[in-house]
Amino acid sequence: MPHTLVLATRNAGKLAELEALLHGLGSGLGMDVAVMGLDAFPDMPEVEETGETFTENALLKARAVAAHTGCIAMADDSGLMVDALQGAPGVRSARFAAPFPPGATGAEKDRLNNQKLLQALAHVPDLSRSARFVTEVALASPDGASVTAQGSWQGRILHEPRGEHGFGYDPVFFDEDAGCTAAELAPAEKNARSHRGQALRRLAALLPAFLADHAVPSSPTR
């Protein structure tokens, strides 16, 4: 019987990225993991990200989703930390340019966030545009247990967007080793390098024991 894992996101880009990573990790561990997004639980209320750290926000979301769905839940809180902005946008990365226009899509919010970031760095020279993506991933079970893992990805911010892949700040985040932006990397290569990929690979070492100790007898139907 597959283990059901609910990903605490409605972001289509993030969901696709997490599904691809988890499929590979599950296969490598010899485990059958059925992945669901929050679209399968339309009555799940939004979880306010009131934490001051990525860890706090990831745990808030994972615990809330696990309690509501009755399934083991995975949540991540990810953000971009720019040295010239003293670590901003940080935990506010997804809402850096808020308030957004009513009805703004995810792609429109990404564009506005990138626009605000580039404006904030308009007079910052290349050598001072260092930045890193950070991810904290949390697993939580309905019985209240949880584990976390972190990953980071070092780079710098360009002066204009490049690339068509990915989401969020990917078009302006330049990986020096790869020689391109995160949005110019093929999805598989991005997953191999990214902060989220690193965190999930670290979490994979903890996943079999966590699922064994906190397995849900049967998946709720909605």
VOGU-3710 file (C-alpha; in Angstrom, 3 decimals, decimal comma):
1> mphtlvlatr> 0,000/0,000/0,000  1,472/3,385/-0,915  2,180/5,982/1,709  0,136/9,128/1,118  2,046/12,372/1,418  0,197/15,680/1,159  2,299/18,585/-0,069  1,274/21,806/1,640  1,135/23,977/-1,458  -1,216/25,140/-4,198
11> nagklaelea> 1,662/26,664/-6,166  1,685/24,681/-9,420  5,389/25,262/-10,093  6,470/24,235/-6,618  4,120/21,236/-6,635  5,554/19,937/-9,918  9,112/20,405/-8,622  8,398/18,613/-5,335  6,558/15,760/-7,075  9,514/15,175/-9,397
21> llhglgsglg> 11,988/15,197/-6,519  9,877/12,917/-4,328  9,271/10,442/-7,142  12,988/10,051/-7,617  13,682/9,770/-3,899  10,868/7,271/-3,347  12,115/5,069/-6,173  15,641/5,187/-4,828  14,435/4,105/-1,384  12,250/1,334/-2,784
31> mdvavmglda> 9,150/3,056/-1,406  5,754/3,691/-2,960  4,752/7,256/-2,093  1,497/8,706/-3,435  1,813/12,488/-3,583  -1,159/14,853/-3,337  -1,371/18,629/-3,361  -3,767/20,862/-1,484  -6,021/21,051/-4,535  -7,273/17,636/-3,386
41> fpdmpeveet> -8,430/19,295/-0,148  -10,331/22,436/-1,227  -11,672/22,975/2,292  -8,170/23,299/3,724  -7,878/26,903/4,950  -4,827/29,017/4,172  -2,147/28,801/6,847  -0,760/32,169/7,867  3,029/32,210/7,749  3,494/34,061/11,025
51> getftenall> 6,872/32,543/11,880  10,047/34,593/11,913  12,186/31,809/10,443  11,885/29,349/7,563  11,777/26,487/10,091  8,865/27,977/12,019  6,826/28,573/8,867  7,496/25,112/7,421  6,413/23,464/10,673  3,314/25,668/10,947
61> karavaahtg> 2,149/24,592/7,494  3,053/20,910/7,790  1,362/20,498/11,174  -1,783/22,332/10,086  -2,135/20,263/6,904  -1,479/16,971/8,722  -4,109/17,807/11,347  -6,682/18,819/8,738  -6,170/15,992/6,230  -5,314/13,126/8,560
71> ciamaddsgl> -2,315/12,366/6,320  1,406/12,819/6,713  2,159/16,275/5,313  5,229/17,908/3,881  5,700/21,663/3,773  8,583/23,826/2,828  9,293/27,460/3,472  11,747/28,817/0,980  13,108/32,229/0,289  15,811/34,354/-1,226
81> mvdalqgapg> 18,320/36,058/1,044  20,237/38,929/-0,561  23,338/40,137/1,259  23,067/43,736/0,038  19,522/43,843/1,484  20,598/42,429/4,864  18,963/39,076/4,130  15,734/40,397/2,617  13,326/39,397/1,220  13,874/36,293/3,402
91> vrsarfaapf> 10,704/34,815/4,891  8,716/37,457/3,002  10,023/36,318/-0,398  6,633/35,183/-1,759  4,969/38,430/-0,690  7,866/40,860/-1,150  5,866/43,170/-3,443  2,571/42,809/-1,547  -0,138/43,997/-1,555  -0,767/42,492/-4,973
101> ppgatgaekd> -3,542/43,549/-7,353  -6,793/41,639/-6,747  -6,847/38,396/-8,692  -3,124/38,435/-9,440  -1,885/35,056/-10,652  1,202/33,336/-9,310  3,161/34,364/-12,411  2,086/37,986/-11,980  3,136/37,961/-8,328  6,505/36,503/-9,335
111> rlnnqkllqa> 6,978/39,279/-11,895  6,147/41,988/-9,340  8,444/40,452/-6,720  11,314/40,317/-9,208  10,621/43,850/-10,332  10,776/45,148/-6,764  13,980/43,204/-6,095  15,727/44,564/-9,181  14,652/48,097/-8,304  16,062/47,679/-4,787
121> lahvpdlsrs> 19,401/46,541/-6,259  19,469/48,993/-9,157  22,652/50,748/-7,964  24,371/47,715/-6,414  27,446/46,513/-8,396  27,854/42,903/-9,496  30,395/42,008/-6,816  27,922/43,024/-4,093  24,877/41,183/-5,465  25,534/37,854/-3,729
131> arfvtevala> 22,460/35,921/-2,615  21,318/32,467/-1,653  18,110/30,489/-1,802  17,224/28,765/1,472  14,694/25,992/2,047  13,479/24,373/5,227  11,392/21,252/4,630  9,202/19,804/7,376  7,380/16,492/7,662  4,515/16,269/10,135
141> spdgasvtaq> 2,119/13,473/11,037  -1,414/13,721/12,441  -0,096/12,528/15,819  2,047/15,685/16,084  5,487/14,257/15,272  7,764/16,230/12,957  11,235/16,355/11,422  12,984/19,039/9,370  15,883/19,428/6,942  17,507/22,457/5,307
151> gswqgrilhe> 19,228/23,261/2,025  20,840/26,365/0,519  21,979/27,443/-2,950  24,543/30,205/-3,426  24,484/32,634/-6,355  24,033/36,283/-7,259  21,288/38,517/-8,606  21,437/39,656/-12,229  20,270/43,043/-13,506  17,456/41,563/-15,606
161> prgehgfgyd> 15,557/38,256/-15,849  16,786/35,390/-18,047  15,230/31,990/-18,783  11,830/30,412/-19,120  11,887/27,553/-16,594  11,136/27,525/-12,890  9,214/30,112/-10,914  9,691/32,794/-8,291  13,107/34,468/-8,392  14,645/31,823/-10,674
171> pvffdedagc> 15,018/34,196/-13,686  17,227/36,642/-11,754  19,238/34,128/-9,688  22,565/33,322/-11,356  24,474/30,154/-10,475  28,179/30,839/-11,066  29,110/27,151/-11,357  26,383/26,424/-13,892  26,996/29,693/-15,742  23,285/30,455/-16,061
181> taaelapaek> 20,200/31,418/-14,101  18,011/28,932/-12,263  15,360/29,592/-14,919  17,792/28,541/-17,678  18,473/25,146/-16,094  16,540/22,104/-17,224  14,271/20,907/-14,388  16,372/17,810/-13,636  19,586/19,848/-13,426  17,902/22,457/-11,254
191> narshrgqal> 16,693/19,736/-8,876  20,245/18,383/-8,643  21,606/21,806/-7,634  18,786/23,555/-5,838  18,211/24,355/-2,188  14,956/22,365/-2,304  16,660/19,339/-3,836  19,368/19,429/-1,153  16,811/19,644/1,672  14,705/16,804/0,283
201> rrlaallpaf> 17,710/14,536/-0,161  18,605/15,142/3,485  15,013/14,496/4,502  15,015/11,274/2,457  17,398/9,711/4,960  14,774/10,293/7,675  11,697/9,412/5,611  11,568/5,580/5,917  11,761/5,614/9,708  9,291/8,493/9,964
211> ladhavpssp> 6,724/6,744/7,744  7,212/3,467/9,635  6,731/5,108/13,020  3,844/7,385/12,038  2,089/5,567/9,186  -1,554/6,488/8,681  -3,640/3,286/8,431  -5,753/4,507/5,521  -5,901/7,695/3,514  -8,927/9,913/4,067
221> tr> -11,208/10,362/1,078  -12,522/13,757/0,100
//
